[in-house]
Amino acid sequence: MQGDGPPLGGSRLAGIVERIRDIPVGHVQTYGDIDAKAPRLVGRILATTHLELPWHRVVRADGSIPKGKVQAELLRREGVPMRGERVDLDRARA
């Protein structure tokens, strides 16, 4: 990572980045799916990194979309199953 984000030196941080990168098109993961012990760290990495990551494929545990309409539109374009304004996690989880 560059800039003010957390360094990638730690294997935990590198693992989080790799798990985000591995989310396939049309699927999502929750912050807790990516790191059950530190879901807020996942959010911090997404908020501070300059790496190109599929950030839009990371949603809250209840399927709600943290970044609103922009994120929802990106997910819909990829064919992510939705239930109203939330992701259908039973069908969309990678």
C-alpha positions as CSV (number, residue, x, y, z in Angstrom):
1,M,0.0,0.0,0.0
2,Q,1.0,3.5,-0.4
3,G,0.3,6.8,1.3
4,D,-1.3,7.0,4.7
5,G,-2.8,3.5,4.7
6,P,-1.6,0.6,6.8
7,P,1.6,-1.0,5.6
8,L,1.3,-4.4,3.9
9,G,4.3,-5.8,5.8
10,G,2.1,-7.8,8.1
11,S,0.8,-11.1,6.9
12,R,-2.7,-10.3,8.3
13,L,-2.9,-7.1,6.2
14,A,-1.6,-8.9,3.1
15,G,-4.1,-11.7,3.7
16,I,-7.0,-9.2,3.9
17,V,-6.0,-7.5,0.7
18,E,-5.7,-10.9,-1.0
19,R,-9.1,-12.0,0.2
20,I,-10.7,-8.8,-1.1
21,R,-9.0,-9.3,-4.5
22,D,-10.2,-12.9,-4.6
23,I,-14.0,-12.0,-4.4
24,P,-15.3,-13.1,-7.8
25,V,-17.4,-10.9,-10.0
26,G,-21.1,-11.3,-9.1
27,H,-20.4,-12.2,-5.5
28,V,-19.7,-10.4,-2.2
29,Q,-18.1,-10.9,1.2
30,T,-18.9,-9.2,4.5
31,Y,-16.2,-7.4,6.5
32,G,-16.4,-10.3,9.0
33,D,-16.1,-12.9,6.2
34,I,-12.8,-11.3,5.2
35,D,-11.4,-11.1,8.8
36,A,-13.7,-12.4,11.6
37,K,-11.5,-11.0,14.3
38,A,-11.0,-7.6,12.9
39,P,-13.8,-6.5,10.5
40,R,-13.1,-2.9,11.3
41,L,-9.5,-3.3,10.0
42,V,-11.0,-4.5,6.7
43,G,-12.9,-1.2,6.5
44,R,-9.9,0.8,7.4
45,I,-7.8,-0.9,4.7
46,L,-10.5,-0.2,2.2
47,A,-10.9,3.4,3.3
48,T,-7.1,4.2,3.2
49,T,-5.6,2.1,0.5
50,H,-4.4,3.4,-2.9
51,L,-4.5,-0.2,-4.3
52,E,-7.0,-1.1,-6.9
53,L,-9.4,-3.4,-5.0
54,P,-13.0,-4.5,-5.7
55,W,-14.1,-2.5,-2.7
56,H,-17.7,-2.6,-3.9
57,R,-17.9,-6.3,-3.2
58,V,-17.5,-5.9,0.5
59,V,-20.8,-5.3,2.4
60,R,-22.1,-5.3,6.0
61,A,-23.1,-8.5,7.8
62,D,-26.8,-7.8,7.2
63,G,-26.4,-7.3,3.5
64,S,-26.7,-3.6,3.6
65,I,-24.5,-1.5,1.3
66,P,-22.2,0.9,3.1
67,K,-21.4,3.2,0.1
68,G,-25.0,3.7,-1.0
69,K,-26.2,4.1,-4.6
70,V,-22.8,4.0,-6.3
71,Q,-21.9,0.7,-4.7
72,A,-25.4,-0.7,-5.3
73,E,-25.2,0.1,-9.0
74,L,-21.8,-1.5,-9.3
75,L,-23.1,-4.6,-7.6
76,R,-26.2,-4.7,-9.8
77,R,-24.1,-4.4,-13.0
78,E,-22.2,-7.5,-11.9
79,G,-25.4,-9.4,-11.3
80,V,-25.2,-9.6,-7.5
81,P,-28.5,-10.9,-6.2
82,M,-30.4,-8.3,-4.2
83,R,-33.4,-8.2,-1.9
84,G,-34.7,-4.7,-2.1
85,E,-31.8,-2.4,-1.1
86,R,-29.7,-5.2,0.4
87,V,-27.6,-7.9,-1.0
88,D,-29.1,-11.4,-0.8
89,L,-26.2,-12.9,1.2
90,D,-27.5,-16.5,0.9
91,R,-27.1,-16.3,-2.9
92,A,-24.3,-13.7,-3.3
93,R,-21.7,-14.7,-0.7
94,A,-18.6,-16.1,-2.4
